[in-house]
Amino acid sequence: MLDTLIFASQIVVPAGEGRALRGAEMNKLKVIDNGAVGIKDGKIAFVGTREEAADLKANETIDAEGKLLSPGLVDPHTHLVFGGSREHELALKQQGVPYLEILAQGGGILSTVRATRETTEDALFEKAMFHLNRCLTYGVTTMEAKSGYGLDKETELKQLRVAKKLNESHPMDLVSTFLGAHAIPENYKGRPDAFLEEMLSMLSVISKEGLAEFVDIFCETGVFSVEQSRTFLQKAKTAGFGVKIHADEIDPLGGTEMACEIGAVSADHLVGASKEGVRMLGESDTIAVLLPGTTFYLGKDHFAPAREMISSGAAVALSTDFNPGSSPTENIQFIMNLAALKLKMTPEEIWNAVTVNAAYAIGRGDVAGSLIKGRNADLVLWDVPNYKYVPYHYGVNHVNRVWKNGVLVAGKADSHANYTLSS
């Protein structure tokens, strides 16, 4: 006897098993028309057609005629825990003031750093919980959360401890990344190497307390060079962490190439990636995590070269880059829209990029991002007739219900969901 049996007009079944999908593989998406998914003890117990499920019995049967069912989405790059907000910077962006100039004036990241330092751990938890709940309503069931708004030992650890507490208390699975090397704080101005050494000195505590799985760095003009980033990440790898990099977001410094050379799990942003960097992505296991919401919000016309990356054979994932300065949105569905309109990705590529590939980009490819018998039942029911509709119809939330580990955790009023999150 199943706990729940869900019938849907169409089911998206990403095919990744053992690795991320690369190149032309990304344009292949298994879809079951008139399908069914069965849940037992929080796990997926059946995936197939309605006809194949005809003899199955369940305590609860949901006949979602005209709706789409998919795995829970994965958001592999967010800055979830932070203090304050930066709506006052919008006018500067409208005037065309470059982000690096805002940063040099003490705004940008440094503004959020001050607010995060001044906010208590409890207040950071409550604020992040609010945003996390909202992400859940958009269909995200697994998400990465970076630190990086402390730029000192005390606040970085505070952010990481908040993320750990959220992972323990919220239905969503959070994967934590240490991004202490997010910017150069004012007290280390002109001494970036000394600051990086201070951040490296935190790794033993982070490892001992289980506060992060990955280490990240912002490799960009005015922040950290390619060689500084290489040395920093290699030391983090030696300490037992997986590594990621914010690379070539604004200027093509060569961070993409370096990420491939050192075996980074992912290289993120990549708007300015060189042709050589794109070629190397196609020949490496490093996943390109693209963040079109950031390019959109900053008013840029040039987006990451997703088509060239996929043509090169690279694995591409998509993410919100949720943060208070350059991408203040929890709506991964809007990112799917931008991927279609600005990155020229196909619907099949987009779905693979927010499920199986996004899961592998944060080390969760074996548990998230696909509908495979025996895995946790992380599911989203959509008020759309087919998978192509979500990237097409923008500006609204198409989610009807969300299940995490087989438990209904979010849903519209007409879906009879009565689950209330509690902090």
N, C-alpha and C positions, 0 to 999 in steps of 0.2 A: 504494500500500500504506500503510494507516494504521499508526501505532505501537500504538495501543490503541483498541479498540471496546468500549464499555460498553452493555449492555442492562439496562434497569430497568423495573419495573412502572409507575413513574410518574416523570416528569421535570418539575421546576419551571423555567419559563422566564420570569423577570421581563421585562416588556415595555418598560422605560424605554430610550429612545434619544434622546439630545440634551438631556434634562432630567429632573429628578425627577418622580415621579408625585404628583399633587395631588388632594385632595378625593376625589370619587367614583372617580377613576381608581385609587386605592389598593386598592379592593375588587375590582379585576379582575386576575386572575392566570392567565397562560397555563400550561396543564398538558397534557403529552403522555402519554397512557396507552400502555403497552407501547412505550416509546420507546428511542432510542439516541443516544449521543454518541460521535463519533469524534475522536481526538487525533492530530495529526501535528506533529512538531518543536515540541512544547510549546504548540501552538495548537489551538483548537477548529476542526476541519475538517468536522464534520457534526453537525447536530442535526435529528432527525426521528423517524419511527416505526420500529418494528422491521421492518415490511414494506418501507419505503423503503430500509432499510439492508441488505436481504437479499443484495445482490450485492457489498457492500463486503468487502474483505479486510484483515486486520490481523495484525500480529505477535503481539499478545496480545488475546484476547477474554474479556471478563468478563460472564458471564450472571448478573445480580443479580436473579433472580426474587424477587418479594415485597418488593423494596427500593425506596427513593426516591433519586433523584439530583437534586442542586441545584447552583447556583453556590456557590463559596466565600462564606462569610458575611463581612460587613464590620462591624467594631466602631469607630464614629466618635468615641468619647470615652473615653479612658483616661489614667490617670496611672501609666504603666508603670514608670518609673524612680524608685525611692525607696529610702531606707535605713530599716532597722528595721521595726517593726510596732507596732500599737496595741491589742493584745488587752486590755490593762489598762483601756482606756476603756469596755469593754463593760458593766462593772458600773455605771459612772456613767450610761450610757444607760438601763440597766434601772431605775435610780432616778429616771429622768425628768429628769435634768439636761440642759437645752437645749444644743445644739451651740455656740451663740455664747457661752454661759457657760463651757463647756470651753475654748473658744478664748481667752477672756479670762483664764483661769487658767494659760495657757501650754501647754495641751494642744492637741489637734486638729492643725491644720496645723503649728503652731509646734513641736510635738513631733517631727513627721516632718522638719521643716527641720533641727533640731539633728542628728538621726540621719543625714540625707543629707549634711550638711556634713562629718560625721566619717567617712563611708565613702569609701574610695578608689574611683577610677574603675573599676579592675579588679573590685572587689567589687560595685559597682553593676551592672556588665555581667553578671557571673555570676548575680546575683539576678534581674535583669530577664530574662535568658535562660531561667531556670527558669519564670518566669511566662509568658513568650512561648510556650514549648513547650507549656505546659498549655492556653493559648488555642487553639493550633493543633489540639489533640486534640478541642476542642469544635466545630471546623468553621470557625474564623475564618482567613482567608487574607490579609486586608488590615486594617490597624488604625492608628488614630491614637495617638500618644504625646505627652503634654504634659510640659513641665518644670513648675516652680512650687514645688519643695521646696528651693530654694536661697535665694531672696529676696536674693541678692547676686550680683555679676557672676561670681565664680569658680565658685560651685556651680551656678548656672543654666547656664553654658557647659558645665560638667562633665556635667550631665544631658543636654543637647542632643547633646554629642559621643558619649555612650554610646548614645543613640537612633540616631544616624547610623551608628555602628559595628555596632549590631544589624541595621539595615536592610541593611548591606553583607554581613553574615555569616550571616544567618538566611533561610530560604526565604520567610518571610512578608514582605509589603511593609509598611513602616512609613511613616506620614506624620507629620512632626514639627510640633508647635505650641509656641511660646514663651508660657508662662504665668507670666512673672516677676511679674506683678501678681496674685498668688494670695492674698496677705494682706499686712498691714503688719508688717514685722519690728520687733522690740523697739527697735532703735536708731533707728527712724524713727517711733516712737510719737508721734502728734500732728502729724506732718509728712508726710501722705500724698502731697501734691503733689511734694515733694522726692524722695520715693521713686520716684514714677512717672517723673520726669525721669531718674533714674538708670537705670531699666529701659529707657527710650527711648534712652538713650545707647549701649545694647548692640546696637541694631538693625543698625548698619553692620557690626559684626563677625559677627553672625549671618548677615547677607546674604552677606558676603564668603566665609564658610566653608560656605555652603549648609546651615546647621544647622536651619532651620525654614522652612516655607511659610506658616504662619499665626501670628497673634498673638491672644491671648485675655486676658480680664480677669474678675475675680470682682466683679460688681456686686451688692452686698448691704449690708444694714444692718451698720454696724460695720466695713465694709471700704471699698469705693469707691462713690461716688455715681454716679448716672446721668450727670451732667455731666462728672465726672472721667473716667468710662469713655468717654464720647463723644469728648472731647478726645484721650484716649490712643489710641483705636482709629483716629480720623481721621488722626493723625500716623503710625500704623503703616501705614495704607492709602497715604498719601503716600510712604512709604518702600518701597512695592512689595509689601507683604504682604497676603494675604487675612486677614480678621478674623472672630473668633468671640467669643461672650460667654457667661459663666455668668450667667444672668439670672433674676430673680424666683424664686429657689429657695425662699426662706423668706418674704420680704415682697414684696408687689406694688409695687415701686418705679417701674416703667415701663421696665425694661431691655428688655423684649420690643419695645415700641414703638420705642425708640431703635435697636435692632438692625435693624428693618425700615427705618427712616428712612435709616440710613447704608449699607444694602446689605450687612450682615453675611452671610457664607456660611451660618452657622447661629447659632441662639440655643438654648442648652442648659439643661436642667432645667425651667424654666417652670411649676413647680407652682403658683406664685401669680400667674400671668399674668392680667391684667385682661381684661374682655370686649373692650375696645378693642384690647388687644394681640393677642388671638385674631383679631379681625376684620382687623387689619393683616397678620398672618401669612398670612391667606387671600388677600390682595391683593399680596403681595410674593414675591420669590424666595428669601427667607430660610427655611431649612429648620429645623423644630422638632425638635431632638434630645432625646428624652425618656429619662429614666433611672429607671425604676420601682424598680430594685434599691436605689437610695439611699433613696427614700421608705420602702420596705419595711424596710431595715436600721435606719433611724432610728426605726422604730416609729410612723410617722405614718399617719393614717387618710385624709388628703386627698392624692390623686394628681393628676398633671398632667391637665388636661382634654382628653385626646386626642380624644374624640368630638366635642367642640365645635370643636376645631381642624380636624379632617377635614371636618366639616360646613361650616366656613367656607371650605373650599377650600385649606387649607394642605397642604404636603408634610411628612410626619412620618417621622422615623427613630428607631431604638431603639439603645441602647448599654448596656454594663455599668457605665460610670463606674468601672471597676476602680481602686481606690485603697485605702490601708491604713486609712482612718478611717471612711468612710461607705458604702463598698460594696466590701468585700474579697472579690470573686468574679471569676473569669475565665470563668464559665459563662454565655455568652450565651443558651444554651437556656433557662435559668431566667428570663432576662429576657423571652424569648418567652412563657413561661408566665404571668409577671406581667402582660404586656401583654394577654393574654386575660382573666385573672381580675380585674385591678384597673383597667386602662385601657379594658376592654370593646372591644378591637379584634378584628376578625374574623381568621381564619387568613390570608386573602388579604392583608389590610392588614399583618399582622405579617411575612409573608414579604417583601413589598415594602419594609418598613421596615428589615429587616436585610440587604438586598441592594442593590437599585438606589438607593433613597433614601439609605441610609447611605453608599454610594459617592460620591454627589453631595455629601453633607455634608462630605466631606474632599477634594473636588476630584479624585475618581477615577472619576467616572461614565462616562468614556469607555473605561475599561480594566477595571473590576471590577463585580461585582454582577449580572451577567447572562450568559446563555449565547448568545453571538453568534459566528457563524463568523468566524474571523480573530483573535479575542481570545485572551489567555492562557488556557490550560486550567486554571483554578482550579475544582476540583470537590469535592463532598462526597457520599459514598454513605452512606445512612442505613438503620439497621435498623428501618425503619418501613414500613407498607404504603402510606401516602399522606401528603400534605403537612399534612393536618389533625391528624395524630397527634402531631407534635412539640409544638405549643402545648398539647395536651391532657394528655400523660403527663409529669408533672414529676418532678424530683429524680434523674434518671439521665442518663447520656450516651448519646444515640442514634447517635452517629457510628460508622460501620463503617470507612471509609477517607477520607483526604484527599489530593488531588493539588494540587500547586502548579506551575504552568507545565508540566503534563503529567507531573510526577514524583511518585511516591507518597512522601508525607512523614510520614504518620501513619496508624495503623490498629490494629485489634484483633488479637489473636493468631490468631484464626480467619480473618483476612483475608489471611494470608500476607504482610503488610507487614514488611519487614526494614530499613526506613530508620531510621537512628539519627542524631539531630541531634548536632552537635558544635559547641562554642564555639571 
